[in-house]
Amino acid sequence: MTIKSEGSHMVQYDTHIGPPAELKRIYKKYQLAKGLQLEADEQMVDFQRGLTDSQYQEWRHCLRIFPSLLPRHTQLLLLSRLLHRDLSNPLHGTNVDLHHQVILPEAVVRQDKSLGKDTTNEEYLERSFFQHPPSSSISFPPKDPALHGPLPSSKFLTKKLRWITLGGQYDWTLKRYPAGDPPPFPEDIASLVEGLVPGMKAQAAIVNVFSPGDTLSLHRDISESCEKTLVSISLGCDALFMVGGGGEDPGRSDAGLDDGNGTGNDDFKGIILRLHSGDVLTMSGPARFAWHGVPQILPGTCPEWMQDWPAPFFGDHMKEGASEDTAPFEAWRGWMRNKRINLNVRQMSD
């Protein structure tokens, strides 16, 4: 049981209780919705087509979205930092580490192009799993051969990698952060996020790696011991994002006084947003501990200028945010075409 304060109102959240039936119904509806059905759905919030008055009234107090906030150059740099440098850092756990012994690639020399900072000419060592072409014979041995077989490095990148944890390493089984000091959070990414959302400290993050057909079930982020804003950054394919919850939530019980306005809690019903690459979404106030999930990744929606990542060239021209250092990744051209990367950042404690 997790206890949070909402003003003078104390609320208990049970980490083992699932979402309300109505939210699950809406989630299922949008998990199955396709093509023209989605385009014609007037309940779905999509900033690229504008908001109706009723949509604005429904969600404006719950969360904030900044459409297309990150420019192309920043999005490409962020991809490279997350999926070259941070993925290959053994301090940052992945879902694959649970069952396989991941073999790190050799370090190579790169030029420093720090995210959110002035570009410098300083050299640094960097590893990347994309250094090995899809035809590589490298494979990761299983920790328990009786349960799992070897994992080819190409399959690791194309199918098996689902999440990376930065900073605080969340324990998915115990649903809590381990005691002790966490690994350091990447400074450049912290600088970017804290610049976007002043007042919060980037201490932990989950980098979700999605492909069409993948989903993220409804859940709440309630393991942090503070109530600072959650920050979500979208890269790649569009996604349907659902958020909702409130006083009718069966996993929440009031343990204190009313908040003084006669309503108890700021409830809001489930809503669906279509998120695009470069969008930044924040959850605070009544949305901080809301149920949320991703019922669908929309195939074929990655921006054209991002689709070839991590390959550096588009035709005869160097892609924006790329350099000659990225030439070894040519064999992986098109990896991002049907991928969505979602960076979710939170502060663990005050």
For each residue, the residues with C-beta under 8 A, 3 or more apart:
1: 12 13 14 15
2: 12 13 14 15 222 223
3: 10 11 12 13 255
4: 10 11 12 13 222 227 289
5: 8 9 10 11 227 256
6: 9 10 11 259 265 286
7: 259 260
8: 5 256 257 259 260
9: 5 6 254 256 257 258 259 264 265
10: 3 4 5 6 254 255 256 257
11: 3 4 5 6 252 253 254 255 256 265 289
12: 1 2 3 4 252 253 254 255
13: 1 2 3 4 220 222 251 252 289
14: 1 2 17 251 252 253
15: 1 2 175 222 223
16: 175
17: 14 250 251
18: 24 218 251
19: 23 24 27 218 219 245 249 251 291
20: 23 24 245 248 249 250 291
21: 24 25
22: 25 26 269 270
23: 19 20 26 27 218 242 244 245 270 291
24: 18 19 20 21 27 28 218
25: 21 22 28 29
26: 22 23 29 30 242 244 270 272
27: 19 23 24 30 31 217 218 242 270 293 295
28: 24 25 31 32 295
29: 25 26 32 33
30: 26 27 33 44 240 242 272 295 296
31: 27 28 215 295 296
32: 28 29
33: 29 30 37 38 41 240 296
34: 37 38
35: 38 39
36: 39 40
37: 33 34 40 41
38: 33 34 35 41 44 240 274 298
39: 35 36
40: 36 37
41: 33 37 38 44 272
42: 52
43: 55 271 272
44: 30 38 41 240 272 273 274
45: 51 55 59 271 272 273 274
46: 49 273 274
47: 50 51 65 67 276 279
48: 67 274 276
49: 46
50: 47
51: 45 47 55 56
52: 42 55 56
53: 56 57
54: 57 58
55: 43 45 51 52 58 59 271
56: 51 52 53 59 60
57: 53 54 60
58: 54 55 62 268 269 271
59: 45 55 56 62 63 268 271 273
60: 56 57
61: 266 268 285 286
62: 58 59 243 266 268 271 283 285 286 287 290
63: 59 243 281 282 283 284 287 290
64: 281 282 284
65: 47 273 275 279 280 281 282
66: 69 196 279 280 281 282
67: 47 48 276 278 279
68: 276 278 279
69: 66 196 278 279 280
70: 74 75 78 233 278 280
71: 74 75 278
72: 75 76 278 303 305 306 320 321
73: 76 77 320 321
74: 70 71 77 78 115 116 192
75: 70 71 72 78 79 235 277 278 306 321
76: 72 73 79 80 306 309 319 320 321 322
77: 73 74 80 81 113 115 321
78: 70 74 75 81 82 115 189 192 233 235 343
79: 75 76 82 83 235 306 309 310 336 341
80: 76 77 83 84 85 310 321 326
81: 77 78 84 85 86 115 186 188 189
82: 78 79 85 86 87 164 189 207 341 343
83: 79 80 86 87 128 130 310 341
84: 80 81 87 88 126 127 128 130 310
85: 80 81 82 88 89 126 127 128 186
86: 81 82 83 89 92 164 166 186 189 207
87: 82 83 84 92 94 128 129 161 164
88: 84 85 104 105 126 127 128 129
89: 85 86 92 127
90: 102 104
91: 183 184
92: 86 87 89 164 165 166 183
93: 97 164 165 169
94: 87 97 102 161 162 163 164 165
95: 98 160 161 162 163
96: 99 100 102 140 151 156 160 161
97: 93 94 100 102
98: 95
99: 96 142 143 144 147 148
100: 96 97 140 141 142 143 148 151
101: 140 141 142 143
102: 90 94 96 97 140 156
103: 138 140 153
104: 88 90 127
105: 88 127 128 129 131 132
106: 127 131
107: 125 126 127
108: 125 126 127 128 131 328
109: 123 124 125 126
110: 123 124 125 126 325
111: 121 122 123 323 325
112: 119 120 121 122 123 124
113: 77 119 120 323
114: 117 118 119 120 188
115: 74 77 78 81 188 189 191 192
116: 74 188 189 191 192 195
117: 114 120 188 191
118: 114
119: 112 113 114
120: 112 113 114 117
121: 111 112
122: 111 112
123: 109 110 111 112
124: 109 110 112
125: 107 108 109 110
126: 84 85 88 107 108 109 110
127: 84 85 88 89 104 105 106 107 108 131
128: 83 84 85 87 88 105 108 131 310 329
129: 87 88 105 132 153 156 157
130: 83 84 157 310 328 329 332 335
131: 105 106 108 127 128 328 329
132: 105 129 136 138 153 154
133: 136 154 331 332
134: 154 158 331 332
135: 154 331
136: 132 133 152 153 154
137:
138: 103 132 152 153
139: 150 151 152 153
140: 96 100 101 102 103 150 151 153 156
141: 100 101 145 150
142: 99 100 101 145 147 148 149 150 151
143: 99 100 101 148
144: 99 147 148
145: 141 142 148 149
146:
147: 99 142 144
148: 99 100 142 143 144 145 151
149: 142 145
150: 139 140 141 142
151: 96 100 139 140 142 148 155 156 160
152: 136 138 139 155 156
153: 103 129 132 136 138 139 140 156 157
154: 132 133 134 135 136 157 158
155: 151 152 158 159 160
156: 96 102 129 140 151 152 153 159 160 161
157: 129 130 153 154 161 332 335
158: 134 154 155 335
159: 155 156 211
160: 95 96 151 155 156
161: 87 94 95 96 156 157 164 209
162: 94 95 208 209 214
163: 94 95 206 207 208 209
164: 82 86 87 92 93 94 161 206 207 209
165: 92 93 94 168 169 170 204 205 206 207
166: 86 92 183 185 186 189 204 205 206 207
167: 182 183 184 185 186 202 203 204 205 348
168: 165 177 182 185 203 204 348
169: 93 165 177 178 182 183 204
170: 165 176 177 204 206 223
171: 174 175 176 177 178
172: 175
173:
174: 171
175: 15 16 171 172 223
176: 170 171 223
177: 168 169 170 171 182 204 223 224 348
178: 169 171 182
179:
180:
181:
182: 167 168 169 177 178 185 203 204 348
183: 91 92 166 167 169
184: 91 167 187
185: 166 167 168 182 189 190 202 203 204 205
186: 81 85 86 166 167 189 190
187: 184 190 191
188: 81 114 115 116 117 191 192
189: 78 81 82 86 115 116 166 185 186 192 193 202 205 343 345
190: 185 186 187 193 194 201 202
191: 115 116 117 187 188 194 195
192: 74 78 115 116 188 189 195 196
193: 189 190 196 197 200 202 231 233 345
194: 190 191 197 198 200 201 202
195: 116 191 192 198
196: 66 69 192 193 231 280
197: 193 194 200 229 231 282
198: 194 195
199: 228 229
200: 193 194 197 228 229 231 346 347
201: 190 194 228 347
202: 167 185 189 190 193 194 205 231 345 347
203: 167 168 182 185 346 347 348 349
204: 165 166 167 168 169 170 177 182 185 224 345 346 347 348
205: 165 166 167 185 189 202 343 344 345 346
206: 163 164 165 166 170 344
207: 82 86 163 164 165 166 341 342 343 344
208: 162 163 216 294 340 341 342 344
209: 161 162 163 164 339 340 341
210: 214 216 236 237 239 294 297 339 340 341 342
211: 159 214 297 338 339 340
212: 237 297 298 299 338
213: 297
214: 162 210 211 294 297
215: 31 293 294 295 296 297
216: 208 210 219 293 294
217: 27 293
218: 18 19 23 24 27 242 291 292 293
219: 19 216 291 292 293
220: 13 245 251 289 290 291 292
221: 224 230 289 344 346
222: 2 4 13 15 289
223: 2 15 170 175 176 177
224: 177 204 221 227 228 346 347 348 349
225: 348 349 350
226: 347 348 349 350
227: 4 5 224 284 288 289
228: 199 200 201 224 284 346 347 350
229: 197 199 200 282 283 284 288 347
230: 221 282 283 284 288 344 345 346
231: 193 196 197 200 202 280 281 282 344 345 346
232: 280 281 282 283 342 343 344 345
233: 70 78 193 279 280 281 342 343 345
234: 239 275 276 277 278 279 280 281 340 341 342
235: 75 78 79 277 278 306 340 341 342 343
236: 210 277 302 306 336 339 340 341
237: 210 212 277 297 298 299 300 301 302 338 339 340
238: 274 275 276 277 297 298 301 340
239: 210 234 274 275 294 296 297 298 340 342
240: 30 33 38 44 272 273 274 275 294 295 296 298
241: 272 273 274 275 281 292 293 294
242: 23 26 27 30 218 270 271 272 273 291 292 293 294 295
243: 62 63 270 271 273 283 287 290 291 292
244: 23 26 268 269 270 271 290 291 292
245: 19 20 23 220 249 252 267 268 270 289 290 291
246: 249 265 266 267 268 269 286 290
247: 252 254 264 265 267
248: 20 267
249: 19 20 245 246 252 291
250: 17 20
251: 13 14 17 18 19 220
252: 11 12 13 14 245 247 249 289
253: 11 12 14
254: 9 10 11 12 247 264 265
255: 3 10 11 12
256: 5 8 9 10 11
257: 8 9 10 260
258: 9 261 262 263 264
259: 6 7 8 9 263 264 265
260: 7 8 257
261: 258
262: 258
263: 258 259 266
264: 9 247 254 258 259
265: 6 9 11 246 247 254 259 286
266: 61 62 246 263 285 286
267: 245 246 247 248 286
268: 58 59 61 62 244 245 246 271 286 287 290
269: 22 58 244 246
270: 22 23 26 27 242 243 244 245 291
271: 43 45 55 58 59 62 242 243 244 268
272: 26 30 41 43 44 45 240 241 242 295
273: 44 45 46 59 65 240 241 242 243 281
274: 38 44 45 46 48 238 239 240 241 298
275: 65 234 238 239 240 241 279 281
276: 47 48 67 68 234 238 279 301
277: 75 234 235 236 237 238 302 303 306
278: 67 68 69 70 71 72 75 234 235
279: 47 65 66 67 68 69 233 234 275 276
280: 65 66 69 70 196 231 232 233 234
281: 63 64 65 66 231 232 233 234 241 273 275
282: 63 64 65 66 197 229 230 231 232
283: 62 63 229 230 232 243 287 288 290 292
284: 63 64 227 228 229 230 287 288
285: 61 62 266 288
286: 6 61 62 246 265 266 267 268 290
287: 62 63 243 268 283 284 290
288: 227 229 230 283 284 285
289: 4 11 13 220 221 222 227 245 252
290: 62 63 220 243 244 245 246 268 283 286 287
291: 19 20 23 218 219 220 242 243 244 245 249 270
292: 218 219 220 241 242 243 244 283
293: 27 215 216 217 218 219 241 242
294: 208 210 214 215 216 239 240 241 242 297 342
295: 27 28 30 31 215 240 242 272
296: 30 31 33 215 239 240
297: 210 211 212 213 214 215 237 238 239 294 340
298: 38 212 237 238 239 240 274 301
299: 212 237 338
300: 237 338
301: 237 238 276 298
302: 236 237 277 306 307 336 337 338 339 340
303: 72 277 306 307
304: 307
305: 72 314 319 320
306: 72 75 76 79 235 236 277 302 303 309 336
307: 302 303 304 334 336 337
308: 311 313 314 319 333 334 336 337
309: 76 79 306 319 335 336
310: 79 80 83 84 128 130 326 329 332 335 336
311: 308 319 326 329 330 332 333 334
312: 318 319 322 323 324 326 327 329 330
313: 308 316 317 318 319 322 330
314: 305 308 317 319
315:
316: 313
317: 313 314
318: 312 313 322 323
319: 76 305 308 309 311 312 313 314 322
320: 72 73 76 305
321: 72 73 75 76 77 80
322: 76 312 313 318 319 326
323: 111 113 312 318 326
324: 312 327
325: 110 111
326: 80 310 311 312 322 323 329
327: 312 324 330
328: 108 130 131
329: 128 130 131 310 311 312 326 332 333
330: 311 312 313 327 333
331: 133 134 135
332: 130 133 134 157 310 311 329 335
333: 308 311 329 330
334: 307 308 311 337
335: 130 157 158 309 310 332 339
336: 79 236 302 306 307 308 309 310 339
337: 302 307 308 334
338: 211 212 237 299 300 302
339: 209 210 211 236 237 302 335 336
340: 208 209 210 211 234 235 236 237 238 239 297 302
341: 79 82 83 207 208 209 210 234 235 236
342: 207 208 210 232 233 234 235 239 294
343: 78 82 189 205 207 232 233 235
344: 205 206 207 208 221 230 231 232
345: 189 193 202 204 205 230 231 232 233
346: 200 203 204 205 221 224 228 230 231
347: 200 201 202 203 204 224 226 228 229 350
348: 167 168 177 182 203 204 224 225 226
349: 203 224 225 226
350: 225 226 228 347
